[in-house]
Amino acid sequence: MTLGISTNTRLFSMAIIKRDSLVDYSIQLHKSSWSPSKANKIVTSLEPCVRRYCIKQVALSIPYEHHQTKEFKHLIACIQRYFEAKEIPVYTETPEALHSLCSSEQKKTKKALMKSIVEQFPELRYCYLKELRNKNKYYIKLFEAVAVAALREQEN
């Protein structure tokens, strides 16, 4: 099983994929201002998931370098340390890698990525339609988590 994670310091999303089927997914909003204890809270929230599902690998969606704050880098380092301690390999993927899931004739946008993920996992249609109506983007992190896990599963 592959755990896909897409996060920033406010939204944390994860998806679990096993052999091309979406086993579980969730998104969490952490409104409080940044602190090391917030990073701890996010990492601690992974424990039930890791315990419940036999996670074999983790795929992290990493934004472009110029979008990474020092707080984000700290959070990612905490997540990577957590999985290293459990001897679970962690792989990182860039936005370009995620866009490889879009069909070749589509423009490589977040909307196109979401659409291609919905085609593969129709159970996410509700989230997709809701995201299209949202003024402030919320579910994109969920779609990135699913995409990064799906990409990692394909490579195995």
C-alpha positions as CSV (number, residue, x, y, z in Angstrom):
1,M,0.0,0.0,0.0
2,T,1.1,3.5,-0.9
3,L,0.4,6.5,1.2
4,G,0.3,9.7,-0.8
5,I,0.7,13.0,1.1
6,S,0.2,16.6,-0.1
7,T,0.6,19.3,2.4
8,N,1.4,22.9,3.2
9,T,1.4,24.4,6.7
10,R,-2.4,24.8,6.6
11,L,-3.8,21.9,4.6
12,F,-2.8,18.3,5.1
13,S,-4.1,15.6,2.7
14,M,-3.4,11.9,2.4
15,A,-4.6,9.1,0.2
16,I,-4.0,5.4,0.4
17,I,-3.8,3.4,-2.8
18,K,-3.5,-0.4,-3.2
19,R,-3.1,-1.8,-6.7
20,D,-5.0,1.0,-8.5
21,S,-7.9,1.2,-6.0
22,L,-8.4,4.1,-3.6
23,V,-8.6,2.6,-0.1
24,D,-8.9,5.7,2.0
25,Y,-8.4,9.5,1.7
26,S,-8.8,12.5,3.9
27,I,-8.0,16.2,4.2
28,Q,-7.4,18.2,7.3
29,L,-7.4,21.9,7.9
30,H,-5.0,23.3,10.5
31,K,-6.0,26.9,11.0
32,S,-3.6,27.8,13.8
33,S,-0.5,29.8,13.1
34,W,2.7,28.0,12.4
35,S,4.7,26.5,15.3
36,P,6.8,23.3,15.8
37,S,3.9,21.9,17.8
38,K,1.7,22.3,14.8
39,A,4.2,20.2,12.8
40,N,4.1,17.6,15.7
41,K,0.3,17.5,15.6
42,I,0.3,16.9,11.8
43,V,2.9,14.1,12.1
44,T,1.1,12.5,15.0
45,S,-2.1,12.4,12.9
46,L,-0.3,9.9,10.6
47,E,0.0,7.3,13.3
48,P,-3.5,5.8,13.1
49,C,-3.3,5.6,9.3
50,V,0.1,3.8,9.4
51,R,-1.1,1.4,12.1
52,R,-4.4,0.6,10.4
53,Y,-3.0,0.1,6.9
54,C,0.2,-1.7,6.2
55,I,1.9,1.2,4.5
56,K,4.9,0.0,2.4
57,Q,5.9,3.3,0.9
58,V,5.1,7.0,1.1
59,A,4.9,9.5,-1.8
60,L,5.2,13.2,-1.0
61,S,4.0,15.9,-3.4
62,I,6.6,18.6,-3.2
63,P,5.8,22.1,-4.7
64,Y,8.3,24.1,-6.8
65,E,11.3,25.3,-4.8
66,H,10.2,28.9,-4.9
67,H,6.9,27.9,-3.2
68,Q,8.6,26.3,-0.3
69,T,8.8,28.3,3.0
70,K,11.2,27.4,5.8
71,E,8.1,26.3,7.8
72,F,7.1,24.0,4.9
73,K,10.6,22.5,4.7
74,H,10.5,21.9,8.5
75,L,7.2,20.1,8.2
76,I,8.5,17.9,5.3
77,A,11.6,17.1,7.3
78,C,9.5,16.0,10.3
79,I,7.3,13.8,8.1
80,Q,10.4,12.2,6.5
81,R,12.1,11.6,9.9
82,Y,8.8,10.0,11.1
83,F,8.8,7.4,8.2
84,E,12.6,6.8,8.3
85,A,12.2,5.8,12.0
86,K,9.5,3.3,10.9
87,E,11.8,2.1,8.0
88,I,9.2,3.1,5.4
89,P,10.7,4.5,2.2
90,V,9.7,8.1,1.3
91,Y,9.7,9.3,-2.3
92,T,9.1,12.9,-3.5
93,E,7.4,14.0,-6.7
94,T,7.3,17.4,-8.4
95,P,4.3,19.0,-10.0
96,E,5.7,18.0,-13.4
97,A,5.5,14.4,-12.4
98,L,1.9,14.7,-11.2
99,H,0.9,16.4,-14.5
100,S,2.2,13.3,-16.4
101,L,-1.1,11.7,-15.2
102,C,-3.0,14.2,-17.5
103,S,-3.7,13.2,-21.0
104,S,-1.3,14.5,-23.6
105,E,-3.9,16.8,-25.3
106,Q,-4.8,18.5,-22.0
107,K,-3.1,21.7,-20.8
108,K,-1.1,20.8,-17.6
109,T,-3.2,22.6,-15.0
110,K,-4.4,21.7,-11.5
111,K,-8.0,21.5,-13.0
112,A,-6.8,19.0,-15.6
113,L,-5.0,17.0,-13.0
114,M,-8.2,16.8,-10.9
115,K,-10.2,15.8,-13.9
116,S,-7.8,13.0,-14.8
117,I,-7.8,11.7,-11.2
118,V,-11.7,11.7,-11.2
119,E,-11.6,9.6,-14.4
120,Q,-9.4,7.1,-12.6
121,F,-11.2,7.3,-9.2
122,P,-14.9,8.2,-9.8
123,E,-15.6,8.2,-6.1
124,L,-13.8,11.6,-6.0
125,R,-16.4,13.3,-8.4
126,Y,-18.2,14.9,-5.5
127,C,-15.0,16.6,-4.3
128,Y,-14.1,17.6,-7.8
129,L,-17.5,19.3,-8.4
130,K,-17.3,21.0,-5.0
131,E,-13.8,22.3,-5.7
132,L,-15.0,23.8,-9.0
133,R,-17.5,25.9,-7.0
134,N,-15.1,26.9,-4.3
135,K,-13.6,30.4,-4.4
136,N,-10.8,29.4,-2.1
137,K,-9.2,26.2,-3.3
138,Y,-9.4,23.4,-0.7
139,Y,-9.6,20.0,-2.3
140,I,-6.6,20.4,-4.7
141,K,-4.4,19.0,-1.9
142,L,-6.5,15.9,-1.8
143,F,-6.2,15.4,-5.5
144,E,-2.5,15.9,-5.3
145,A,-2.2,13.3,-2.6
146,V,-4.2,10.8,-4.7
147,A,-2.1,11.6,-7.8
148,V,1.2,11.2,-6.0
149,A,0.1,7.8,-4.5
150,A,-1.2,6.6,-7.9
151,L,2.0,7.7,-9.6
152,R,4.1,5.8,-7.1
153,E,1.9,2.7,-7.4
154,Q,2.3,2.7,-11.2
155,E,6.0,2.7,-10.8
156,N,5.9,-0.5,-8.9
